[in-house]
Amino acid sequence: MQRKWIITVSCLTILGLFAGSCSPAAPPAQPAKPTEKPAAAATAAPAAATPKPAAPAATPKPSAEQPKYGGVLAIPALSDPISLDMQQETSFNAENVLQLAYNGVTQFNPDSPEEVIGDLAKNWELSRDGITYTFRLNESVKFHDGSPLTAEDVRFSFERMTAPPRGIAAPRRADLDAISKLEAPDKDTVKFILKYPSAPFLSVTSSGFMVVYSRAFVEKKVHMKNDVMGTGPYKFKSYSPGTSLVYVKNPDYFVKGRPYLDGVTFYFIRDAATRLSAFRTGRIKLTGPGDAGLSPTDADTVKKTMPQAITLSYPGLCRALLILNNEQQPWADVRVRRAALLAVDRPRAIDVLAHGFGELGSNMPGKWGMPREDLLKTPGWRQPKDADIADAQKLLAEAGYPNGFGVKALVRAEKAYEEVAVFAADQLAKVGIKLELEVRESAVRTTMLQQGNFSIHPEQGCLSYPDPTNVARYFAPPRAGDWGQNWQRDKDSKTWELFEKQSRAVDPKERAQVVRELDLRLNEMASRPLIYWRNGVIGMWPEVRGRGKLIGNYSFQKYQDVWLAQ
């Protein structure tokens, strides 16, 4: 029988309703090695066909301390991936433990995380009409089975993600919609021919999920659900479901001098308390990113009790927000949706929910977001909140709810989601919107969202790369009745027109203007009011070096530059 909990909220109490199951802690990590970074390359612009230097060269950095080789690093992971096929999976649980075995054509620069540089591609050119990207591949790349990488492997991999054979899922198809066809004119050259100039194209190809497979290996295996075989810095050794996933160093890695570690072992530890204990005792020297990292409360504990440890806070590209069902009353009325947006005290959310590990922001990620000085003048972000609260109450009265109203809120049965829901209930109550929290198991909650069988859903979600186009999927019109991740059923044609327009605006200034207009439109329509951007927190022992900068949880997980100082 389906489990269901009803929580009535009258005051702000952050709930901890569920304790996770404990898994075995990781064994001690062994000493390991130092790090180096790929050489930067310019992001291609649609003007002249100029080559873009992009090879990840390994030039030693001048430093008093040089990287060391050796050691195995233990890292916690939340749970087993559903399968080992990176191209078919969408979960952080898959990407987090599989990316270090693979490479993409391009990647985000670890020294400048919103800049695109080469990975398998050593350089590229963009045609004058902005339609054709020509990538030159590094000639020395080998797959883990010893076979050489060719352009045909790249072509095959992207076709598998855009037009897969029967029975193969294609969750990246929408991201790659700009591709018209792919060509491999010679073994070291691959061409991406687009339907139209695409501003975010290089950001898309740099996402950690856009990995390249061996065509011969996949055709032999049919699918990759039980196999890990790429070109990355670490080779798959063994997998014990529920326990560990073990990698060893790839001695033939094409980036000279990398990796430094002898290996990486992921230990599956579902329970947050057990993960924290393993870190505090030194059995794990580096936490994972995202939810496999430190929670805000864990980070506070580490700071207070482990002065020798390092906590690295980074933009997680994760957002807390409200999803308001546009097809149901009262949210079908934009005035009611705007009242909900106005009611939320966003700095308070960062203090209460994120313990300070969060950022005020608009609807767009990273550099695309609204400047802080403008944001603080925007209704919903203004301080003090008096003007916002008064405006919200006026809108509710105009919509026919002078005394407010009550609705059920769908809540995912996990502590972090419950905390957001309790906070949202406290905030909305200040303008007369009373939430009755209805907690459902994760799978049931997702089905209810897909079917539109809910009123309001306090949500947390993460983007996989820092570009406005990665937000588009949450507002995309339905296809054959399938609303995809547009769970709020936003039907605003102007919003979608602006998403389309910004993705094709290859001039940076023009694109920035369109993105600003889009940002304001999303606030105006208020179908998915954003609360705050949640930062990720990684914990490291002082001997761990070279973790580098991060943005988001879905890239920068190859660990090729990480080393251990002891």
Summary of the structure (lengths in Angstrom):
residues: 566
radius of gyration: 23.8
end to end distance: 52.7
largest distance: 71.0
contacts: 1960
relative contact order: 0.18
helix: 27%
strand: 23%
